[in-house]
Amino acid sequence: MEFKKFYQKYMRMCKSYENCEGCPRIGKGCLKFDMDVYAIGELENDVERWAEEHPQKTRLQDLLEKYPSVKLNISGYPILCCQTLGYCDKCSPEHNWREACKDCWNMPVEEDE
C-alpha cells in the first residue's frame, strides 16, 4: 500500500475513535518510527481491515442520504453537477461529461462536508 494512502486511512481510523475507545489498535500501539517490520505489517493489516469495514462515504451517498428522492439518470447519478451543489470548486472537463460526472459523484466526501 502506498504510504500516503495508508496514512490517510490511518488518520481517518484514528479520528473515528474518541480517546482511542474501541480502537482495534488498543494494546498494540499507534504509528511510531521505531516499530519493527512485524509491527509495521500488523499495523498496516489492522488499518486496511478497518478501512474495508468502514468505507468512506461518497458524494453520491451523502446526497442520497440528505435527499433520498433526488432524480437519478439512467446510469444512477444525479443530473445535478457536484460543483453546483458545492461538493467541489470546479468541474473537471477533461473527460466526456458523463464519465467526469460519474467520477466526481464517486469521490469520497470529506468528513466535514
C-alpha positions in Angstrom: 0.0 0.0 0.0 1.3 3.4 -0.9 2.3 5.3 2.3 0.1 8.4 1.5 -3.0 6.3 1.1 -2.1 4.2 4.2 -1.6 7.4 6.3 -4.9 8.9 5.1 -6.7 5.7 6.2 -4.8 5.5 9.4 -5.7 9.1 10.3 -9.4 8.5 9.4 -9.4 5.5 11.6 -7.6 7.3 14.4 -10.1 10.3 14.3 -13.1 8.0 14.4 -12.2 6.8 17.9 -12.5 9.5 20.6 -9.9 8.9 23.3 -9.0 5.7 21.5 -12.1 4.0 22.9 -12.9 0.9 20.9 -9.9 1.3 18.6 -8.6 -2.1 17.2 -5.1 -0.9 18.0 -5.6 -0.7 21.8 -2.7 -2.5 23.4 -0.8 -2.8 20.1 0.3 0.9 19.9 0.0 3.6 17.4 2.2 4.6 14.5 5.8 5.0 15.7 9.0 5.4 13.8 10.8 2.8 15.9 8.4 -0.1 15.0 10.0 -3.3 13.8 8.9 -4.8 10.4 6.4 -7.2 12.1 4.7 -4.4 14.0 4.5 -2.2 10.9 2.9 -5.1 8.9 0.4 -5.7 11.7 -0.4 -2.0 11.8 -0.9 -2.0 8.0 -3.2 -5.0 8.2 -5.3 -3.5 11.0 -5.7 -0.2 9.2 -6.6 -1.9 5.9 -9.1 -4.2 7.6 -10.7 -1.2 9.4 -10.8 0.8 6.1 -12.6 -2.1 4.3 -15.1 -2.4 7.2 -15.6 1.4 7.3 -15.6 2.6 3.7 -15.5 6.4 3.2 -18.9 7.8 2.1 -19.0 9.1 -1.5 -20.6 12.4 -2.6 -23.5 10.4 -4.2 -24.1 8.6 -0.9 -24.1 11.9 1.0 -26.5 13.5 -1.4 -28.9 10.5 -1.3 -28.7 10.5 2.5 -29.8 14.1 2.6 -32.2 14.0 -0.4 -33.4 10.4 -0.9 -36.0 11.5 -3.6 -33.5 13.2 -5.9 -34.0 12.1 -9.5 -31.2 10.0 -11.0 -30.3 9.4 -14.6 -30.3 6.0 -16.3 -26.7 5.4 -15.0 -27.8 6.0 -11.4 -26.3 9.5 -11.0 -28.0 12.9 -10.4 -28.4 15.2 -13.3 -27.0 17.9 -11.0 -23.4 18.9 -11.0 -21.3 18.4 -7.9 -19.9 21.9 -8.4 -23.4 23.4 -8.4 -24.1 21.8 -5.1 -20.8 22.9 -3.5 -19.1 19.5 -3.3 -16.2 20.8 -5.4 -14.7 24.1 -6.6 -14.7 23.4 -10.3 -16.0 20.9 -12.8 -13.5 18.6 -14.4 -13.8 18.9 -18.2 -11.0 16.5 -19.2 -13.3 13.5 -19.8 -16.6 13.4 -21.6 -19.2 14.9 -19.3 -20.8 11.6 -18.4 -17.6 10.0 -17.3 -16.5 13.1 -15.4 -19.8 13.3 -13.5 -19.6 9.6 -12.6 -16.0 10.1 -11.3 -17.0 13.2 -9.5 -20.0 11.7 -7.8 -17.9 8.7 -6.7 -15.3 10.8 -5.0 -15.1 10.4 -1.2 -16.8 13.1 0.7 -14.7 15.0 3.2 -15.6 14.3 6.9 -16.7 18.0 7.4 -18.9 18.3 4.2 
